Amino acid sequence: MAAPREAPAPHDLAAGVVVIQDDAILAVYEKGRWGLPKGGSEPGEFFFETASREAEEETGVPVEVQSLAFTSEIRGPDRRIYLQRFYHATPTEDVEPAPSDPDDEIEEAAYLPLSELGSTLTYRPRVEPLREWLRDRKPRHYTYDLTSEPSHVDE
């Protein structure tokens, strides 16, 4: 009799936004680092709906999703698989970022200068895809294995 297969690592599904305004990118500060607004999908929600909802919850900036920017599959140090889709979005109102996160995880939201990409925003699965998307605005798929690769850019 064959040995039972080990259960696969769970998958976490999330979506977020890339909002560019005046040579700056909308970002959130949580867990000691800056990142892009994103969060987990609710049951029955399309990824673009998750991205829009999370952007407003985490930053207070309502957005309209325009197009897919990039998708990242990440194997974390915990061996979980994270599938994250990021969408280019534009603000629908001219408001200053201010977190209204129901999960109370976001400490700050702000537009950060794109020139600081890699020094302020340092998580590789965000920085590398974002840089390529900013270069030519073509959606791509990325895979990161953080059990054997560095998780942050070194600049």
C-alpha positions as CSV (number, residue, x, y, z in Angstrom):
1,M,0.0,0.0,0.0
2,A,1.3,3.4,-0.9
3,A,2.2,5.8,1.8
4,P,-0.3,8.7,2.2
5,R,0.8,11.9,0.5
6,E,1.7,14.8,2.7
7,A,-1.0,17.5,2.5
8,P,0.0,20.5,0.3
9,A,0.9,23.7,2.0
10,P,-2.1,26.0,2.2
11,H,-2.5,28.8,-0.3
12,D,-3.3,32.4,0.7
13,L,-5.0,34.6,-1.9
14,A,-4.6,38.4,-1.9
15,A,-4.9,41.4,-4.1
16,G,-3.6,44.9,-4.0
17,V,-3.1,48.1,-6.0
18,V,-0.4,50.2,-7.6
19,V,-1.5,53.8,-7.4
20,I,0.9,56.4,-9.0
21,Q,0.4,60.1,-8.5
22,D,2.9,62.9,-9.1
23,D,6.0,60.6,-9.2
24,A,4.9,58.9,-6.0
25,I,3.3,55.6,-5.1
26,L,0.6,55.0,-2.6
27,A,2.0,52.8,0.2
28,V,1.1,51.6,3.7
29,Y,3.3,51.1,6.8
30,E,2.6,47.9,8.7
31,K,4.6,45.4,10.7
32,G,7.7,47.6,10.6
33,R,7.9,48.1,6.9
34,W,6.4,50.0,3.9
35,G,4.4,48.0,1.3
36,L,1.7,48.3,-1.2
37,P,-1.9,48.3,-0.1
38,K,-3.2,44.7,-0.3
39,G,-5.2,42.2,1.6
40,G,-7.0,38.8,1.6
41,S,-9.9,38.0,-0.6
42,E,-13.3,37.6,0.9
43,P,-15.5,34.6,-0.2
44,G,-17.1,35.3,-3.6
45,E,-14.9,38.3,-4.3
46,F,-13.1,38.8,-7.6
47,F,-9.4,39.8,-7.2
48,F,-10.0,43.3,-8.6
49,E,-12.8,43.8,-6.1
50,T,-10.5,42.7,-3.2
51,A,-7.8,45.2,-4.5
52,S,-10.2,48.1,-4.6
53,R,-11.8,47.3,-1.2
54,E,-8.4,46.8,0.5
55,A,-7.0,50.1,-1.0
56,E,-9.8,52.1,0.5
57,E,-9.7,50.3,3.8
58,E,-6.0,50.6,4.2
59,T,-5.4,54.1,2.8
60,G,-8.8,55.9,2.9
61,V,-8.3,56.5,-0.9
62,P,-11.1,55.2,-3.0
63,V,-9.8,53.8,-6.3
64,E,-10.9,52.5,-9.7
65,V,-9.0,49.4,-10.9
66,Q,-7.6,50.0,-14.5
67,S,-5.6,46.9,-15.4
68,L,-3.5,44.0,-14.1
69,A,0.0,45.2,-13.1
70,F,1.6,41.9,-11.9
71,T,1.0,38.6,-10.2
72,S,3.4,37.1,-7.7
73,E,3.5,33.6,-6.3
74,I,5.6,33.4,-3.1
75,R,6.7,30.5,-1.1
76,G,7.3,32.0,2.4
77,P,9.7,30.8,5.0
78,D,6.8,29.0,6.6
79,R,6.4,27.1,3.2
80,R,2.9,28.5,2.7
81,I,2.2,29.6,-0.9
82,Y,0.9,33.2,-1.4
83,L,-0.8,34.2,-4.6
84,Q,-1.0,37.9,-4.9
85,R,-2.3,40.0,-7.8
86,F,-1.6,43.7,-8.0
87,Y,-3.7,46.1,-10.2
88,H,-2.9,49.5,-11.5
89,A,-5.6,51.8,-10.1
90,T,-6.4,55.5,-10.0
91,P,-8.0,57.5,-7.2
92,T,-11.6,58.4,-7.7
93,E,-11.4,61.3,-5.1
94,D,-8.7,63.7,-4.3
95,V,-8.1,62.8,-0.6
96,E,-5.1,62.5,1.6
97,P,-4.2,58.9,2.6
98,A,-5.4,58.0,6.1
99,P,-5.8,54.4,7.2
100,S,-9.3,53.2,8.0
101,D,-8.3,49.6,8.3
102,P,-10.9,47.4,10.1
103,D,-8.1,44.9,11.0
104,D,-6.1,47.8,12.7
105,E,-2.9,46.6,11.1
106,I,-2.0,49.7,9.1
107,E,0.0,52.3,11.1
108,E,0.3,54.9,8.2
109,A,-0.6,55.5,4.6
110,A,1.2,57.9,2.3
111,Y,2.5,58.6,-1.2
112,L,6.2,57.8,-1.2
113,P,8.5,59.2,-3.9
114,L,9.2,56.6,-6.7
115,S,12.9,57.6,-6.3
116,E,12.9,55.8,-2.9
117,L,11.7,52.5,-4.4
118,G,14.2,49.9,-3.1
119,S,15.2,52.0,0.0
120,T,11.8,52.6,1.6
121,L,9.9,49.9,-0.1
122,T,12.3,46.9,0.1
123,Y,10.3,43.6,-0.2
124,R,11.6,41.8,-3.3
125,P,8.3,40.3,-4.4
126,R,7.0,43.9,-4.7
127,V,10.0,45.9,-5.7
128,E,11.2,43.8,-8.6
129,P,7.8,43.4,-10.3
130,L,6.9,47.0,-9.7
131,R,10.1,48.3,-11.3
132,E,9.5,46.2,-14.4
133,W,5.9,47.2,-14.6
134,L,6.8,50.9,-14.2
135,R,9.3,50.5,-17.1
136,D,6.8,49.3,-19.7
137,R,3.4,48.8,-18.1
138,K,3.2,45.2,-19.2
139,P,1.6,42.6,-16.8
140,R,3.9,39.7,-15.8
141,H,3.9,36.7,-13.5
142,Y,6.7,36.3,-10.9
143,T,7.7,33.4,-8.6
144,Y,9.7,33.8,-5.5
145,D,11.0,31.0,-3.2
146,L,11.8,32.8,0.1
147,T,13.0,29.5,1.7
148,S,16.1,29.9,-0.4
149,E,16.2,33.5,-1.8
150,P,16.5,36.8,0.0
151,S,13.2,38.5,0.8
152,H,14.4,42.1,0.6
153,V,16.4,44.1,-2.0
154,D,19.8,45.2,-0.8
155,E,20.4,48.8,-1.9
